[in-house]
Amino acid sequence: MTRSDFKAFGHLMARASVVFDADVSASKIDIYAQELQDLSLEDVSRAMQTCIRTQKWFPRIAEIRQAALPVETLTAFEAWTEV
């Protein structure tokens, strides 16, 4: 994310705070933005949407990152050939 994305990111955080009925301070938004700045706003937005659909509680930074980054899955054959 770039500096110009922070306002949109704040809206994402506000939306999630409503969904999860959680208090989100300006400090928390700043910390989350700083720790997620290496991701694009689109990736963070998609990850927040995933978290809203799958999490019971307001997501931690690690959960947002996990939802944003693709997980490489192998087929059984691919895994077997790596052994």
Buried (B, 14 or more C-beta within 10 A) or exposed (E): BEEEBBEEBBEBBEBBBEBBEEEBEEEBBEEBBEBBBEBBBEBBBBBBBBBBEEBEEBBEEEBBBBBBEEEEEEEEEEEEEEE
